[in-house]
């Protein structure tokens, strides 16, 4: 039996050389891949934190926008409520103010 065609598990110098080369290559790959893996993990972590901060800021802006929109849409109803209560509490002043505004508006549009 020729030593180059020996079955696995025998003391074949070529087989031993292949296994040594394989182990050295795996070790080299691991030495290169471990720092790269660590760097990718750090970059990924920073990217996730940035996205979380961005989403939080956008959510805060959306909440403030919704609050302002609600206030603007409620403003006419509040103004009407205040006006009604003022007219009910001061009916004579309300009639006088209405007459004065009507007179001024009539004078401005008559010209």
DOKETOR-933474 format. One record per residue (C-alpha): residue in three letters; x, z, y. Coordinates in steps of 0.02 Angstrom, whole numbers, plus 50000, padded with zeros to 5 digits. Example, Ala and Ser with C-alpha at 12.3 -4.5 7.8 and 13.67 -1.06 7.14 Angstrom:
2
ALA506155039049775/SER506845035749947/
// end
This chain:
111
UNK500005000050000/UNK500674994850170/UNK500825008650302/UNK499914998050434/UNK498374996750324/UNK498295015050274/UNK496615023450277/UNK496165035550418/UNK496785053150397/UNK498485048350325/UNK500125050650417/UNK500185033150487/UNK501345032250638/UNK500335018250717/UNK498725028050696/UNK499575043250769/UNK500175032950918/UNK498415026150947/UNK497695043650942/UNK499025050051063/UNK498675035751182/UNK496815038951168/UNK497045057451208/UNK498185053351355/UNK496935040751424/UNK495485053051407/UNK496515066251494/UNK496955054151635/UNK495145049151656/UNK494615067451664/UNK495965071151794/UNK495315057051904/UNK493465059851871/UNK493405078751901/UNK493915078052086/UNK492795062952112/UNK491345072052030/UNK491675087152142/UNK491735076152298/UNK490125067352248/UNK489285084252222/UNK489835090152395/UNK489255074052479/UNK487605074952386/UNK487355092952439/UNK487705088952621/UNK486535073852613/UNK485135084552540/UNK485385097852674/UNK485315084452809/UNK483715077152739/UNK482945094652731/UNK483405098152913/UNK482735081252967/UNK481105083852873/UNK480915101352947/UNK481185094753123/UNK479955080453097/UNK478675092553027/UNK478885103853179/UNK478655089153299/UNK477115083553202/UNK476375101053212/UNK476665101953400/UNK475925084553424/UNK474375089353324/UNK474185105253427/UNK474325095653591/UNK473095082553529/UNK471855096253483/UNK472045104353655/UNK471785087753746/UNK470245083653642/UNK469505101053674/UNK469845100753863/UNK468245091653915/UNK467155103553814/UNK468045118653889/UNK467855111554066/UNK466005108454035/UNK465785126153969/UNK466655133754121/UNK465615122854237/UNK463985127854153/UNK464385146254162/UNK464895144754347/UNK463265135554388/UNK462255148854295/UNK463135163054385/UNK463115154654559/UNK461585143254568/UNK461475142454760/UNK463335138554779/UNK463175125354644/UNK461735116754735/UNK462715117654900/UNK464285110454817/UNK463265096554737/UNK462465092054905/UNK464155092154992/UNK464955081154859/UNK463465069354861/UNK463565067955051/UNK465445064455046/UNK465275051954904/UNK463845043254995/UNK464865041855155/UNK466375034855062/UNK465375021554971/UNK464305016655121/UNK465755009055218/
// end
